[in-house]
Each structure stands twice: as C-alpha cells, then as structure tokens.
Amino acid sequence: MDTKLLDILACPLCKGPLKLTEDKFELICKADGMAFPVRDGIPVMLESEARTLEVDERLDK
C-alpha cells in the first residue's frame, strides 16, 4: 500500500488516524476498535466490511 495514501486516509467513522497492520491486510482504528480490510492493495473503508477488534488487539500498542 502506498504510504502517501495511508497518510491521507482516515477512519470513516470517527475521522481519526489509521494504522496499517504488519501483515498489511488491515487498517486499524484504535478509537473505534475497528479493522478495515485491505484487498489487493485497496483499502475497503466500509463499516459493513470492517471487523471489531478483540480486547487484546485494542490494548496492544
């Protein structure tokens, strides 16, 4: 995923920052506790496609 794109992307729910996971398959919003998938290098920024983070993922820094 292009780092310039990551710099301008924001959470569609709270407009907060997103963090790309190490495996580069999800964008994480800690504020909302949501993980948005990245498919074929394209972020899917739909709430209906996102998964809720587990408790240990929310606490992980």
LINPE-V733397 format. One record per helix or strand of 2 or more residues. SS is the DSSP state (A for helix, B for strand). FROM is the first residue (numbers start at 1). TO is the last residue. Records with the same first field share a line. If there is no record, write none. Layout:
SS: FROM-TO, FROM-TO
This chain:
A: 3-8, 47-49, 55-59
B: 19-20, 26-29, 34-39, 42-43, 51-52
